[in-house]
Amino acid sequence: MEMQVMPLSRQEHAGLAGPFTLTEMKDGRRIAYAEVQGDSRVHTERQRVRELERTYGSLRAQAHTPAESRALIEKLLGER
């Protein structure tokens, strides 16, 4: 598992529209599950799934790297 933390200084980022999950099925199909203002949907249309994959890429680019995220979490745990 890889974890990335979004910096608090990022007041606007690609994930503000709501949470979503990307999944690749055993047969290779990719699907997305998205929640927007209390409405949840499973998306199977390639175009919509690709849009959410691009959003995921943007989130990763805006967040701390996995190593930076781990260091931040360890630092915060040490301050408890």
Secondary structure, 3 states (H helix, E strand, C coil): CCCCCCCCCCCCCCCCCCCEEEEECCCCCEEEEEEECCEEEEECCHHHHHHHHHHHHHHHHHCCCHHHHHHHHHHHHHCC
